[in-house]
Amino acid sequence: MTGNNVNSTQMMDEWDCEHFSPYRSDGKLYGFVCVVTSSTQPIGKAIVNELAAHGAACIYACCFHPSSPPTSFFDEINTKHPNTKIIPYPVEITSEEDTLALIDEVLNQWGRLDVFTLLPTTPGPSTISTTTSPTILSTLEHNTLPAFYALKRAPAAMQKTLTQKGNYPNAAPKPVSYGSIIVVNTMGGTGISANNEDRVKGEKSVAGPAFTMASHAVLGVVKSGVSVLRGTGVRINCISAGWIDDGSEDGREKSKQVNGLDRPGRPEEIGRVAGFLASGFSSFMTGANLVVDGGASAVAGMNVPV
């Protein structure tokens, strides 16, 4: 027991060194090598931008369609943050083999992996009448398996250390194992499967049964990860995002009914929370679910008819 305490104390001393300090002047994520899945989605783009803005050395911006990556967006980030290398990377994130190949590629090229961020991909049917066993299984597969494979495969890579910094911009040593797995989820995992305004008006749910089930399963992966990752220096946390602006006027009006800020969230507001979870500012957080919904979950509770 004493030995474990000593090791933990030594590890914390190393985490507090300049290489992991969230207060370092060149960025709280300086030197980090990151993976962001679904990087073509607005939240994915915002997370890529946030990680680059705080000094990440490299970001693998994963997408499903290799023929049409958003090169103009990546060029814009490279212009703003020229020392961060953005690598568009096609991957089938529901495949364990593809996930492992991606991680191997990262280690072969950079020798380290620090942040692995995942986003939901498939909402599934919106009503129970259109939900079938195959659609349930498909929704679970596309939303839950990526988080599970990240938990299973990424920590071994995140535990690899570097005594010398690499020969590339924003390079930094990695004297201790460190990693942050960040899963962006929906409010379905918090018990808000549909906003109560929809229930009162008799409208169909925004998140159908399959997506709500998948959101709960994603939280299960995060919670189970705490004991799996114990003693590794790797953390896993979840962001449950509320209504995020999709650019439509209808979406903006709808959001006013379901949260306390009378507006939808912006993708960059989720990106900032991801940046916090990636950095040393959240060093004592693992297994947490950060609800970022503009107060929607509180408003929903007040609107339930008696």
Protein Blocks (a to p, Z undefined) as FASTA:
>chain_A
ZZmmmmmmmmmmmmmmmklmckbfnbpkgoiacddehklbmklmmmmmmmmmnopabdcd
ddfblklccfklmmmmmmmmmmbccddddddfkbmklmmmmmmmmmmmnopafbdcdddf
blojabfklpcfklmmmmmmmmmmmmmmmmmmmmmmmmpccfbdcddehiacdfbccddd
dddddfklnopabcfklmmnopacfbdfklmmmmmmmmmmmmmmmmmmgonlpacddddd
ddddehiaklmmmmmmmccnopacdfklmmmmmmmmmmmklmmgghiacddehhmmmmmm
mmpcZZ
